[in-house]
Amino acid sequence: MKPITVLVACATALTLVACGQARGSDESSVVGVTEDTVRLGMTAPLTGPGASYSGFAKGMQAYFAKVNADGGIHGRKIDLVVRDDAYDPAKTVTETSRLVKSDEVLAVVGGVGGATQSAVAATNNRDEIPTLLAITGLDALVDPPMPSVSIMQPTYGMESALWIDYIERTHPGAKVGLLYQNDNSGKTVDAALTLAFAGRYASEGYGTTDADVSTQITALRQAGVDVLLFASAPKFATQGLLAIERLGWNVPTLVSSVGYDSSVATNAGGAADGVVSALSVRPYQDESDPVVKAANDIVRQYGERVEPNQWTMVGIANATILAAVLEDAGEDLNRETLMKAHDSLTLDDGPWFGSVELSPTDRVALGCFELVTIQNGSHNALGEPVCS
């Protein structure tokens, strides 16, 4: 097991690596690296239809602020430049280009969204720009593997298999419905469920600029759906749950790992009670878990205009892994040493389930889910985590 925490040395359960050591050589000529700074870049939807996902970036910023307060990594502070792409792939291209060409980052990290990251991953890979731990589960980004690209979340193929198994166990023979985001991510889930539930399946897609999904929910009800899965962003999961409530439709509802956060419970209220969802990192509300408590304390102390939530937990997890990669890359940091460290990383402890294992052929950081039910905004585990 790789020792990734510095709990004793740094007195914080989730202050991983990064207690600051002297550096042996001048790296001023390396892109994104100076004597005292490592510059990383990230695109995230700080505004627009995916704005609730801004918590990913805020969690990462809080974690790196804590790392910097503790002296940085090998004596270098982490400068995370976050640019707003408003969940629009065209803007992702523009903002990623700015990160690479103007901000001159060492690596692009934690980019949010399947469609957005699809717009830049191949180009970055061609140009050998590390594009690491994108916050998406889009299978196409890792199959086949690209040498400079990895993703944070379990793939949507993995998650689809989880939901198929759950539905077959709990609703055998049911007609299954899907509300999905009409992009590569949602279409991946749609294709898997179409194959699994042939003859007893209906689906409806939506676009990220759609005003509402009430029409889609009505169509799924009219199709005779017995159990309904949302592969959607939180905004549209909220709309869907409220539409179900207005219709008086008593249908078991499942929400994918990217579709449920505290905003859904807040905005949907009682309509969210009884929903089953999947978590790829530990539930932020479980502060009886010391790792969760430490993560939330970092957000409280170092986060800006944010309270702990499930997306900040993902951000903390992402930054934890990146910090370990930077530590392993050593004092003579550059893109080559960064990728070498990334491609041999194993972490056993952190705010996730199972372990993190990365290699040239395995580009997916997380591989486990915990199924939970939602009641009054709280997560209640349904058994042990399931790992692929």
C-alpha positions in Angstrom: 0.0 0.0 0.0 1.4 3.4 -1.0 1.4 5.7 2.1 -0.5 8.8 0.8 -1.6 10.5 4.0 0.6 12.6 6.2 -1.8 12.5 9.0 0.8 12.5 11.8 3.3 14.8 10.1 0.7 17.3 9.0 -2.0 16.7 11.6 -4.8 16.5 9.1 -6.4 13.2 8.0 -6.8 14.3 4.4 -3.7 16.4 4.0 -2.1 14.1 1.5 1.6 14.3 0.5 2.6 17.9 0.2 4.4 18.8 3.5 7.0 20.6 1.4 10.6 19.5 0.6 13.6 21.2 -0.9 14.0 20.9 -4.6 17.2 19.9 -6.3 17.3 21.6 -9.6 16.1 24.7 -11.5 13.0 23.9 -13.6 12.3 27.4 -14.8 12.4 26.3 -18.4 9.7 23.7 -18.0 6.2 24.6 -19.1 4.0 25.3 -16.0 6.8 24.8 -13.5 9.0 27.4 -11.8 11.2 27.3 -8.7 8.3 27.9 -6.4 5.1 27.2 -8.4 3.3 24.4 -10.4 0.6 25.8 -12.6 -2.4 23.5 -13.5 -5.4 24.3 -15.6 -9.1 23.3 -15.3 -12.3 24.0 -17.2 -15.6 23.8 -15.3 -19.1 25.2 -15.6 -19.1 28.0 -13.1 -22.2 29.4 -14.9 -24.8 27.9 -17.2 -26.9 24.7 -17.1 -24.2 22.8 -15.3 -23.3 25.4 -12.7 -24.1 23.1 -9.8 -21.0 21.2 -10.9 -18.9 24.2 -9.9 -18.4 22.4 -6.6 -15.9 20.1 -8.3 -13.6 23.1 -9.0 -14.2 24.6 -5.6 -13.3 21.4 -3.8 -10.1 21.2 -5.8 -9.2 24.8 -5.1 -9.8 24.3 -1.4 -7.6 21.2 -1.2 -4.7 22.9 -3.1 -5.1 25.9 -0.8 -4.6 23.6 2.1 -1.6 22.0 0.4 -0.1 25.4 -0.2 -0.6 26.4 3.4 1.4 23.4 4.4 4.3 24.4 2.2 3.3 23.0 -1.2 4.7 19.9 -2.9 8.5 19.6 -3.0 8.4 23.3 -2.0 6.3 24.4 -4.9 2.8 26.0 -4.4 0.0 24.8 -6.7 -1.6 27.4 -8.9 -4.9 26.0 -10.2 -6.2 28.2 -12.9 -10.0 27.6 -13.4 -11.7 28.8 -16.5 -15.5 28.9 -17.0 -16.7 26.9 -20.0 -20.4 27.2 -19.0 -20.8 23.5 -19.9 -20.5 24.4 -23.6 -18.0 22.2 -25.6 -17.2 25.2 -27.9 -16.2 27.3 -24.9 -14.3 24.3 -23.5 -12.1 24.4 -26.7 -11.5 28.1 -26.3 -10.8 28.0 -22.6 -8.5 25.0 -22.9 -6.6 26.7 -25.6 -6.1 29.7 -23.3 -4.9 27.4 -20.5 -2.4 25.7 -22.7 -1.2 28.7 -24.8 -1.6 31.7 -22.6 -1.5 30.3 -19.1 1.1 27.8 -20.0 -0.1 25.1 -17.6 1.8 21.9 -16.9 -1.3 19.9 -17.3 -5.1 20.2 -17.8 -6.8 18.5 -14.8 -10.3 17.8 -13.6 -12.1 19.0 -16.7 -15.9 18.7 -16.1 -18.2 16.9 -18.5 -18.2 14.2 -21.1 -19.1 16.3 -24.2 -16.8 19.1 -23.1 -13.8 16.9 -22.5 -14.5 15.0 -25.8 -14.0 18.3 -27.6 -10.4 18.7 -26.3 -9.0 15.3 -25.3 -7.8 14.1 -28.7 -6.0 17.4 -29.5 -4.4 17.5 -26.1 -3.3 13.9 -26.5 -1.8 14.6 -29.9 0.1 17.5 -28.5 1.2 15.4 -25.4 -0.5 17.7 -23.0 -1.4 15.7 -19.8 -5.2 15.8 -19.5 -5.7 14.1 -16.2 -8.6 12.9 -14.1 -11.4 14.5 -16.2 -14.5 14.5 -14.1 -16.6 12.3 -16.4 -17.2 8.6 -16.9 -17.3 8.8 -20.7 -16.0 5.5 -22.0 -14.8 6.9 -25.3 -12.1 8.9 -23.5 -10.4 5.8 -22.2 -11.3 3.0 -24.6 -9.0 2.8 -26.4 -6.6 4.4 -24.0 -4.9 7.7 -24.9 -1.4 8.1 -23.5 -2.0 11.6 -22.1 -5.6 11.3 -21.0 -7.4 9.8 -17.9 -10.7 10.2 -16.2 -11.8 10.4 -12.6 -15.2 8.7 -12.5 -16.0 5.0 -13.2 -17.1 4.7 -16.8 -20.7 5.1 -17.8 -20.4 1.5 -19.1 -19.5 0.4 -15.5 -22.4 2.4 -14.1 -24.9 1.1 -16.7 -24.0 -2.5 -15.6 -24.6 -1.5 -12.0 -28.1 -0.2 -12.8 -29.0 -3.1 -15.0 -28.1 -5.5 -12.2 -29.9 -3.5 -9.6 -33.1 -3.2 -11.8 -33.1 -6.9 -12.6 -32.8 -7.8 -8.9 -35.3 -5.3 -7.5 -37.8 -4.9 -10.4 -37.6 -8.2 -12.4 -39.6 -8.0 -15.6 -40.3 -4.3 -15.2 -40.5 -2.0 -18.2 -37.6 0.4 -17.8 -37.5 4.0 -18.7 -34.5 6.4 -19.1 -34.3 10.2 -19.2 -30.9 11.0 -20.6 -28.8 13.9 -21.6 -28.6 13.9 -25.4 -24.8 13.7 -25.7 -22.2 10.9 -25.8 -22.5 10.3 -22.1 -26.2 9.9 -22.1 -26.2 7.9 -25.3 -23.7 5.4 -23.8 -26.3 4.6 -21.0 -29.1 4.5 -23.5 -27.3 2.0 -25.7 -26.5 -0.3 -22.7 -30.1 -0.2 -21.4 -31.6 -0.7 -24.9 -29.6 -3.9 -25.2 -30.3 -5.2 -21.7 -34.0 -4.5 -21.7 -35.0 -5.0 -25.3 -38.8 -5.1 -25.7 -39.4 -3.5 -22.3 -37.6 -0.2 -22.6 -38.4 3.4 -23.4 -36.1 6.4 -23.4 -36.3 10.2 -23.8 -33.5 12.6 -24.3 -33.0 16.3 -23.5 -30.5 19.0 -24.5 -28.6 21.0 -21.9 -30.3 24.2 -23.2 -33.8 22.8 -22.9 -36.0 24.8 -20.5 -37.8 21.8 -18.9 -38.2 18.0 -19.2 -41.9 17.8 -18.3 -42.7 16.6 -21.9 -40.2 13.8 -21.7 -41.5 12.6 -18.3 -45.1 12.6 -19.6 -44.0 10.6 -22.6 -42.3 8.0 -20.4 -45.4 7.7 -18.2 -47.5 7.2 -21.3 -45.1 4.5 -22.5 -46.0 2.4 -19.4 -42.6 2.6 -17.6 -42.5 0.8 -14.3 -39.0 2.0 -13.1 -37.3 5.1 -14.2 -33.6 6.1 -14.4 -32.3 9.6 -14.8 -28.9 9.9 -16.5 -29.0 13.6 -16.2 -27.5 16.7 -14.7 -28.9 17.7 -11.3 -30.9 20.6 -12.8 -32.8 18.2 -15.0 -33.1 15.5 -12.3 -34.8 18.1 -10.1 -37.2 19.0 -13.0 -38.0 15.4 -13.6 -38.7 14.6 -10.0 -41.0 17.6 -9.7 -42.8 16.6 -12.9 -43.4 13.1 -11.6 -44.8 14.6 -8.4 -47.2 16.9 -10.4 -48.4 14.0 -12.4 -49.1 11.9 -9.3 -47.0 9.2 -10.8 -45.8 6.6 -8.3 -42.8 5.3 -10.1 -39.6 4.0 -8.5 -36.9 6.5 -9.6 -33.1 6.1 -9.8 -30.7 8.9 -10.4 -27.2 8.3 -11.8 -24.0 9.3 -10.0 -23.7 12.6 -11.9 -27.3 13.5 -11.4 -27.8 13.8 -7.6 -26.4 16.4 -5.3 -27.7 18.5 -2.4 -29.3 20.9 -4.8 -31.7 18.2 -5.9 -32.9 17.6 -2.3 -33.1 21.3 -1.7 -35.0 22.2 -4.9 -37.1 19.0 -5.3 -37.9 18.7 -1.6 -40.1 15.7 -0.8 -40.2 14.7 -4.4 -36.6 13.4 -4.0 -37.5 11.1 -1.0 -37.0 7.5 -1.9 -34.8 8.1 -4.8 -31.9 5.6 -5.3 -28.6 7.0 -6.5 -25.0 5.9 -6.8 -21.9 7.5 -5.3 -18.4 7.2 -6.6 -16.9 8.9 -3.5 -17.9 8.8 0.1 -21.1 10.6 1.1 -20.2 14.1 2.4 -22.9 14.0 5.1 -21.2 11.0 6.9 -19.0 13.0 9.3 -18.6 9.9 11.5 -16.1 8.9 8.9 -12.9 10.8 9.8 -11.8 11.0 6.1 -15.1 12.7 5.2 -14.9 15.0 8.2 -11.4 16.0 7.3 -12.4 16.7 3.7 -15.4 18.8 4.8 -13.2 20.7 7.2 -10.8 21.6 4.3 -13.8 23.0 2.4 -15.0 25.0 5.4 -11.6 26.5 6.1 -10.2 27.0 2.6 -13.2 27.0 0.3 -14.5 30.2 -1.2 -18.3 30.8 -1.3 -19.1 27.1 -0.9 -20.3 24.7 1.7 -19.4 21.0 1.7 -21.4 18.9 -0.7 -21.1 15.8 -2.8 -19.3 17.6 -5.6 -16.8 19.3 -3.3 -16.1 15.7 -2.1 -15.3 14.7 -5.6 -13.1 17.7 -6.0 -11.2 16.9 -2.8 -10.7 13.3 -4.1 -9.5 14.5 -7.4 -7.0 16.9 -5.9 -5.8 14.3 -3.5 -4.9 12.0 -6.4 -3.2 14.8 -8.3 -1.2 15.8 -5.3 0.0 12.2 -4.9 1.0 12.2 -8.6 2.9 15.4 -8.2 4.7 14.0 -5.1 5.7 10.9 -6.9 6.9 12.8 -9.9 9.7 14.2 -7.7 11.6 17.4 -7.6 12.5 17.4 -11.3 9.0 18.0 -12.5 8.0 18.1 -16.2 5.2 16.6 -18.3 7.2 13.3 -18.8 7.9 12.7 -15.1 4.3 13.7 -14.3 2.9 11.1 -16.7 5.3 8.5 -15.5 4.1 9.0 -11.9 0.5 9.1 -13.0 0.8 5.8 -14.9 2.2 3.9 -11.9 0.0 5.3 -9.2 -1.7 3.2 -6.5 -3.6 4.7 -3.6 -5.5 2.8 -1.0 -6.7 5.5 1.3 -8.8 8.5 0.4 -12.4 9.8 0.2 -13.4 7.1 -2.3 -14.4 3.4 -2.2 -11.8 0.8 -3.0 -8.5 1.8 -4.3 -7.1 4.0 -7.1 -4.9 2.2 -9.6 -3.7 3.9 -12.8 -1.5 2.4 -15.6 -0.8 3.0 -19.3 -3.8 0.7 -20.0 -6.1 1.6 -17.1 -7.0 5.3 -17.4 -9.9 5.3 -14.9 -9.1 6.4 -11.4 -12.2 5.2 -9.5 -13.9 1.8 -10.0 -16.5 1.5 -7.2 -20.0 2.7 -6.4 -22.1 2.8 -3.3 -25.8 2.6 -3.9 -27.8 4.9 -1.6 -31.4 5.9 -0.9 -32.3 9.5 -0.3 -34.6 10.5 2.6 -34.9 14.1 3.8 -31.8 14.9 1.8 -29.6 12.3 3.6 -27.9 9.3 2.0 -28.5 5.8 3.4 -26.3 3.1 2.1 -27.8 0.0 0.4 -25.2 -2.6 1.2 -21.5 -2.6 0.6 -19.8 -0.7 -2.3 -19.7 -2.5 -5.6 -16.4 -2.5 -7.5 -15.8 -3.3 -11.2 
